[in-house]
Amino acid sequence: MAGSAALLRQCPLLLPQNREGTAYEGFVTAQGRDFHIRILLPMDFQLKNARIECSWHLKKILHGYRHILKQRLHSCPDLVSFMVELKTVLEIALKNTQDLHIPRPPEYYSCLVRDLEILGWNKVTYVDTGLATIKLKAEDSCGRQHLITLKLKAKYPTEPPDCLVDFPVQFAVSWMPQNSLIDIYNQFLAALESLKEFWDAMDEIDGKTWVLEPENPTRGATTRRIAIGNNVSVNIEVDPRHPNMLPECYFLGADHVVNPLRIKLNNNMHLWDPDIGLLQNLKDLLEIDFPSRAVIEKSDFAKDCGICYAYRLDGTTPDQVCDDPRCGQPFHQTCLYEWLQGLPSSRQSFNVIFGECPYCNKVRKSNENE
């Protein structure tokens, strides 16, 4: 109810369409204008798998911001947070759309071209025909490629451009009227170096372990679900500002397998050493070796769901496992919940449903919001 009240305060014209709270339809308001929108959430309420439908007009306005909204869907913890982000992006998009129709003085173009010449055209990857949107590339000290998109206002350089980056933290530009693109670019380079340790840690995980989710992580993604063994994995949430500190860890798998891992983690927390790197610390604390990409195929531990017979469903992989050691069959949370709902013998307590595993008849439970 608290979440519904918060959503109503943020978007009073966006109303739930069903009792489960998985469908919302109505209007999102920005700059005094209402735009029709429909949001469909999966049964597990994971925003990253939500479907957003909107009017062609709103779709056109947000066209250049699709990657930003997709990133926000992956990073926002709930629908309220995402709607706040959506309204912010929509405000920027509307402002830029209106800004495109404002006649730009000759000084705007001469100043912008001068800045680009000083910066170097070799750093420019895209410029639109109106010289209002510019994409610049940069390489950090480890050779990773990064992009920054600049949406310039008609009053540039009196007003700073909006800056869009694929970062795990907010990129706030310090700007004065005498500043230029060179100043933004230098701040961009400094921000890249401040995130070097975070990207080093994530790249090591991506290169040396089997990451189940996200399938193609962006530079802004702070979570990784790492395979430990057959139907066992750990989901870590890394602090981008302190990447070598102990991350939040959540284990997925059968209780008889993950409980010993939880105990090891709790007992060995004091051994965490910020000087030896994130991946090695995880190995030491859990007293395991993660399956290596060099010697083990993903198919050796990535098993299909026992209900839908697919590995990936709407972007998610099986994350529920039967607790019976003789069974251990994996399922998508959505598939298992719907299966248990359809059993006459199942019983439900609040949003947790109890029923028999489709393979071994052991009593299983599934949480609608897991």
Secondary structure, DSSP 4 states (H G I P E B T S, - for coil): -HHHHHHHHH-TTEEE-STTS-EEEEEEEETTEEEEEEEE--TT--GGG-EEEE-HHHHHHTGGGHHHHHHHHHH-SSHHHHHHHHHHHHHHHHHHHHHHTSPPPHHHHHHHHHHHHHH-GGGEEEE-TTS-EEEEEEE-TT--EEEEEEE--TTTTTSPPEEEE--SS--PPP--TT--HHHHHHHHHHHHHHTHHHHHHHHHHHHHS-EEESSS--TT--EEEEEEETTEEEEEE--TTSTTSPPEEEEES-HHHHHHHHHHHHHHGGG--TTS-HHHHHHHHHT--PPPTTT--GGGT-PPPTTT--S-BTTB---EE-S-TTT--EE-HHHHHHHHHT-TT-EEETTEEEEE-TTT--EEEEETT-
